[in-house]
Amino acid sequence: MPPGGLDPLMMTYNASLRFDRAFYAQDIHGSIAWARANHHVGILTAAEFASIEQGLRQVQHEWASDAFAIQPDVDEDIHTANERRLGELVGKDVAGKLHTGRSRNDQVATDMRLWLRDRLDEIEKHLVQLVEVVAGRAELEIEHVMPGYTHLQRAQPIRWSHWLLSYGFPFASDLERLREVRKRVNRCPLGCGALAGNPFGVDRDAIARELEFDGLMPNSLAAVADRDFVVETLQWASMLGLHLSRWAEDLIVYSSAEFGFVRLSDAYSTGSSLMPQKKNPDALELVRGKSGRLFGAMAGLMMSVKGIPSTYNKDLQESVEPMLDVVTTVSDSIQIATGVLSTLSIQPENMMKSLTPDMLATDLSEYLVRKGVPFRETHHISGQVVALAEKEGIAMDELSFGQLKGVDHRFDKDVMGVFDYQKSAETRAVRGGTSKSAVQEQIRTLKQTLSN
């Protein structure tokens, strides 16, 4: 290392161009808006502004066409790279005026917000599509009844559509949260300088309008320090990841040979390198696994920013890579989930085979409730019927009417109608329940969330 020079490792350690080059277009759009604002206050002449704008658009074209020539020893980040190339195109005297009154502190915050806003809009479209697939399948396949589970033990009959919607609504809540997060992302920090604001009277409102921000960051100190918009995005992604992971776990179980409720498309499953009979749910396992990656990015960034002092510190550079990775991961995961759900086939015959009469023990109890017997008593009576069937080694619906009457004299001959899985589902007609009418209402409600 030369005396007084920067350690080469430190140069690499400090540089961010390898990842913040993702913001090249946003950096250029922000710079054009900034140049226009400086022109309006007399920092730039009309000719200088026109030259800078033309030069920056040429720089953007070079990035887009993969023709931009990076100079590793000079281009520390996307901001210096773009300004260095602009100087080569329009002359350093003109290009050197571009940064007047601006700091990389407010510049990078602007780039990140612009980039993230655009990506969140893309993610919203993907999430809407996933919810649409959920609602569409729920509507199409409403006839099919399957076991519902608690503690991974068979509990009561439910509709397959009801299960689909049990994840559709959390996904819809994620959509609502995403739209709220975007509002806080889409605030303009440009014009706040390094920390204290701009001394040349630039019109921050005009800058915000040009860049299609919804409003301003109102405090310059907070504007350059704020990475809450990244943290909140990562928190949002973690919640969505949690929902996707649980959804994937259910489908992994349901696609196993032991259940056989669904069959995954070959487009989203793979074979074994050793066992030719295997069909592995790799897509779902990766969705489940990547949720941990989302959680880790969120926790890691919160630890990085929790103890830094006010305004800008270099620690904040650590917010960029988690943001880039999480946005890619969550976007891909939603699209994979949509692909899995839209292409899988259900196997209703296996769902029906998994239903057993003991799952109607609660219905038996409710039969007596309707005859005026207190529930606590009916619960005990139904348990006696379950025990009798186990003792006889037969299913509950194979017990004779005489055997049921022997357990409790209030059973009438119509009790045998209790042992009907579709009928059981149809009795759960309360709002939110598993009857057809209740499920159809839920589908309508879910669709409405998409248009809100």
Residue, then its C-alpha position, 0 to 999 in steps of 0.5 A: m500500500p503506498p504511503g497515505g494511499l487507501d488500502p486496496l482491500m479497503m477500496t474493495y470493501n468500500a465500493s458498492l458498484r457491483f450491487d448498486r449498479a441495479f439503480y443506474a436508471q433511477d440514478i439517471h432519472g434523479s440526476i435529470a430532475w436535479a439538473r432541471a431544479n438547478h437550472h430553474v434556480g440559475i445554477l445551470t444555463a439552458a444549454e448546460f441543462a440540455s447538454i447534461e440531460q442528453g449526456l445522461r440519457q446516453v449513459q443510460h443507453e450504455w447501461a441498458s445495452d451493456a456497453f458501459a465501460i466500468q473503471p474499477d479504480v475510479d467508479e466506487d458506486i453508481h453515482t460516481a460511475n455515472e458522473r464520471r462517464l457524463g464528464e467524458l461525454v459533455g466535458k468535466d466543467v459542465a458535468g461538474k455542476l450537476h452535483t451542486g447542492r446535492s450529496r450522495n446521502d440524499q442521492v442514494a436514498t432517492d435511488m433506492r426509493l425509486w427502485l424499490r417503488d418500481r419493484l413493489d409495483e411489479i410484486e403487487k401484480h404478481l401477488v394479485q395474480l396469486v390471489e386470483v388463482v386462489a379465488g378461481r380454483a376455489e370457485l371451480e372446485i367448490e364441490h369437493v370435500m376433504p379432511g380438515y386438520t388440527h394438530l395434523q390430525r383429521a378433525q372435521p370435513i371441509r371443502w377443498s375450496h375452504w382450505l384454498l381460501s384459508y390462505g387466500f385471505p392471508f395473501a390478500s392481507d399481505l396485498e393490503r400491507l404491501r400497498e401501505v408499505r408503498k406509500r411510505v416508500n414513495r416519499c422524496p428525500l432529494g434536496c436534503g443534501a448531506l443532512a442540513g438541506n439545500p442552500f440554493g432554493v431548489d423546488r423540492d416539490a417540483i422534483a418530487r412531482e417529476l419523479e412521481f413521488d407522492g410527497l416529501m420527506p419533511n425533515s432533512l436529517a431524517a431523510v438521509a438517515d431513514r432506512d425504515f422503508v427498507v426495513e418495513t419492506l423486509q418485514w412485509a416480505s417476512m410476513l408474506g414468506l411465513h404465509l407462503s411457507r405454511w401454504a407450501e408445507d400443507l401442499i407438500v404433505y397433501s402431495s405425498a403418497e400417504f395423502g395423495f390429495v394433489r398431484l404437482s405438475d412436472a413443471y414444478s417437481t423433480g425426480s430423484s437422482l437415485m430412485p426413479q419412482k420419486k417425484n419431489p416437490d422441490a418448488l414448494e420446498l424452496v418456497r418454504g426454505k427461502s422464507g428463512r432467508l427473508f427472515g434472516a435478511m430482515a433481522g440482519l438489517m435491523m441489527s445493522v441499523k439499530g445502534i447508529p447515530s443520527t443522519y447518514n453513516k456508512d452502515l446504511q450501505e448494508s441496507v442495499e444488498p438485503m433489499l435487492d436480494v429480498v425483492t428478487t426472492v419474494s418476487d420469484s417465490i410468489q410467481i413460483a407459488t402461482g405456477v404451482l397452484s395454477t398447474l396442480s391437479i386435485q385427486p378428489e377420490n383420495m380426499m374422499k377416501s381419507l374421510t372417516p365416520d369418526m370425523l362426524a362425532t361432533d355432528l352426532s353431538e350436534y344432532l342431540v343438541r338440536k333435540g334439546v340435550p345440553f352440549r356437555e352431555t352430548h359431547h360425552i354421549s358422542g364419545q361413548v359412541v366412538a368408544l363403542a365403535e372402537k370396541e366393536g372394531i367397526a366404523m361409527d356408521e356401521l353401528s346399528f340403530g339399536q346399538l346407538k339407542g343403547v347408548d342414549h334413548r334420545f337417538d331416533k332413526d333419522v340419526m343415521g343421516v348424520f353420517d354424510y360428509q357433504k351434509s356435515a359441510e353444509t351445516r357449517a353455513v355461518r359466515g366464514g364456514t365451509s358450506k357452499s354458500a359460506v364459501q361462495e361469499q368468501i370468494r366474493t369477498l376475496k375478489q373485492t379485496l383485489s379491486n380495493 
